[in-house]
Amino acid sequence: MAVSNLLIGVLGAIMATNQPAAPSNLVTETTGVSAKATGTNSPIALELQKIEDQDDAAAAEIDGWIRENHEFAKKGAAIPDSELNRRIRDKLDVSKKAYLDFIQRHPDYAEGRVAYASFLHDTGDEEGEFEQLQKARDLDQTIPSVWNNLANYYGEHGPTTNAFACYEKAIQLDPNEPVYYNNFATTVYLYRKDVREYYHINEQQVFDKAMALYRKGLSLDPTNFLMASDLAMSYYGIKPLRTNDALASWTNALNLARDEIEREGVYIHFARIEAQAGMFADAHKRLDAVTNEMYADLKKRVARMLNDKEHPELVTNEPPIGPDLGTNTVDASQARVVHPELPTTPAKTNAP
């Protein structure tokens, strides 16, 4: 179900609580599309496909409502959030009832569980999604996306070692899906202590493992800007900083940037690394190229760090800039703005 991140955030809040939610304040930090069932042309598969198509159409319609209401809000003519949420709930209830009815009639059809899990994922019901994924796995252990999405759940809720095993299973079943490698790499990078103990390797070997997974995923999808950015951002956590490798990775990401917003985001990253490496003139040039107002705060903070590095004799007792320069944000339609910090929790992508 290819819907906007804004829509997924709104749906999640609505499904998780009975309280009215303000769509303008509900933006998820999760990117990617949800898993869809894959089947044959059997009558059951065609029946499920019809439900999924109707679900996609409903999601697109809801997305349109949200965007339209945002535009009306600018003109002071938006409908109340409570009314918009009621319309969204009513539309979602139709899709949910269709999935439940299908599962009741075909309880042993694993693909039906996968499709319903996808719906629950997009509406923010993680526990319900997990339950359906477990049932799909028990019915059919050969669906790789099920293992990937179970791994995503374990990576967030634990046990973390279950995530390792599930990603490995997903990759074994489909070694050509880049999403699995990228998600696995993120989990390895973020849970380094667990990785050391599970695989009996040291800290630097953990980093090497994560980088190898990131590179493998990118090799399978070499034009993916977000994957290239994930790999490049990973270098921030490695001590000592692998400056040349980091700059090479950001150069690759820059070459893949799809517009000026993404390019300026990469310039911020370049400036940060070049400042740390003592490449002050280069860092200044990068910051000069950043003109979009959305980066003003980050630009100011990196400029301060650059000045402190360049002129340590002028450094005051003000609190230094920490390793994170802000919080990840997600554009309403696509997670395209990459800020110069690592996520504090895995940003997993549910398998296509």
Phi, psi and omega in degrees: 000102183275093179236164182288156178297326176299315180299313181300320179298317179295313181300318181299317181292321182292318182288336185273345184213156176270355181280143176301138180243147178270112183303327183293343182255006187245091179238121181283157175259005180266135180247167174104171179257160183275161179289138174245149179292146176241129184217201181247194176264023177293159179304321180294316181296319179293324177296316179294320180300323178297319178295317180296320178297319178295323178296316178299317180296320179295318180297318178297322179294317178297317178303317178297320178301313183297313182294318179298318180292327175297318180294318178296325181299325179295336181257004180076022184238022182286150174282156181300148179303322181299322179289319178297317179296323177297316179297320180294314179302315181299318180293319179293324180299326179295314179295316182298317179298322180295318179294315181297320178296319178297315181295323179297324180276336181227064187294339183258011179267104187300323182297329176296321177296319180298315181296317180292322176301321178298316177300314180295323177300312184288342177258009171083012180267082185294320181292319177296320177299314181300318180299315181291324178295319178298318180293322177296318178298318181293329180279326183207110184271012183252010180265106187297324182296331178296316180293321177299315184287329171296319178298319177303317180295312181296325179297330180270322188250347181084167352293139184298324181297333174297325179296317179303311183296321182289320176298318179299321179293318179299317180292323177299320182284327179217086183286001183250011179264111184296329182303321183296317180293319182294317178295317179298317180300317180298317180294318177300316183296318186279332183246060189294323180297314179297322180294317179302315183286323184287318183259357179058053178230166181268179187301313181295326177291329175297313178301316180299321179295315179299315181297320179298321179292317177301314182295322179297315178299317181292327178295332179276343179218068193292349179257010184277108182297318183294320177294319178297323179290321177302314179299313183296319181293335182299334183292342180299328185274352184271126178240128356289156182299131176273079191304309184297319179294319180296314179296322178296320179293320178290330175297318177296316179298320179299320179294336181264352182303138188265347179198180186291330178299312179293322179297317180293326175299321178292323178302322178300316179297316178304313182300319181297314181291317181295325176296316179295329183271002180080014180268067193293317181298318179296319181297319178298318179298321179298314182294325178298333182279352180267112184238348182290133184298332182296340180260008188302314182293314179297319179300317180297319183288321177291323178298321177295316178299318179299316179296320179295321179290321184283328182229071183298337181290344181260001184294132179267187178270012178294150180304132180288162175289129179282184182294337179256135182256017181153196178241147179299137175236159183233125174298150186299333182254329180211147175278086190245344184267117183257116179267155187280060173206165178267146176295148179277343175227156184300131173265087187271154177243123176291140191293147179285000000 
